[in-house]
Amino acid sequence: MTTPLLSIIIPTHNRPHLLPRAVESALAQTLESIEVIVVDDASTEPVQLPDHPRLRVIRLETSHGGAGARNVGTAAAQGRWVTYLDDDDRLLPHMAALSLAALEQATVPPPIAVISGIEVVNPQGKMVKVRLPPSLSPKGANFSLEELEAGRSYNTKQTMVVERVVIQQMGGWDAAFRSRVHTELFLRLNQVCSIVGLATATYQLYEHAEVRVSSNLSLRRDSFRQLVTKHDALFRAHPHRFAELVYEHGLILFRAGQYKDALASLCWAIQINPGRALYRFCASCWQTLDDYVLTALRA
């Protein structure tokens, strides 16, 4: 195989029933100049996939975690550009071609990364929402800490396409993190690289009841604290967004029944930025009341 333009890296651990869908979507890209690298992060049973000339499987005998497995895949990649696909999600067929075309046509100075939209799909296979990224986060900005334009979401980081050398020069993914790995990477990435957002969905994120890092509340809580500690100066320089992120973190804990931790997060958000935290709290209360009234009227 000739040297590919893009390497699609898929870290995986103990998901033999979900992984084939992710791999098939990567191999089905309309852009032919790709390679797919599956990094088997010490699954109990080694990954078994059909042979394909554009597919490689790297088996790790000891677990490196999601970030560490991504680093292994990055080191093995041959493409100039890299992207990372979670093993329980899938790419839409035009993802690679659309992203590389946008990189070629970008008018901001390099280095540049591209992100695009995400379709959220429920367990029944129905698309329930679309997230679109911010249109531009210029080099030197602080992704996820800047004010966000209406109708856009920072939760589109899984779609990143960036030069492999950029990831390597910035030290790769931080393997000390077991959760919040995308958020942590993007805080460093945006310091050295402009991030262009495309208002087109290229990635499908599947909601399911399987074990996933994002559903481990204690891990999310500890990793959030770890993230704030590592990037303390950046968070303190953006108290408005910092308070919002802490509040949103607490809201997730509240919905999961972790009321003590949720209250602690609310108090933390108020300490950071009282006005913004109380505004979000009141807005949430009104939304809950509206939902209750609408439910009662429909009954």
Secondary structure, DSSP 4 states (H G I P E B T S, - for coil): -PPPSEEEEEEESS-TTTHHHHHHHHHT-S--SEEEEEEEES-SS-------TTEEEEEESS--HHHHHHHHHHHH--SSEEEE--TT-EE-TTHHHHHHHHHHH--SPSSEEEEEEEEEE-TTS-EEEEE---SEE-TT--TTTS---TT--STTGGG-EEEHHHHHHTT-S-TT-SSSHHHHHHHHHHHHSEEEEEEEEEEEEEP-SS--GGG-HHHHHHHHHHHHHHTHHHHHT-HHHHHHHHHHHHHHHHHTT-HHHHHHHHHHHHHH-HHHHHHHHHHHHHHHHHHHHHHHHH-
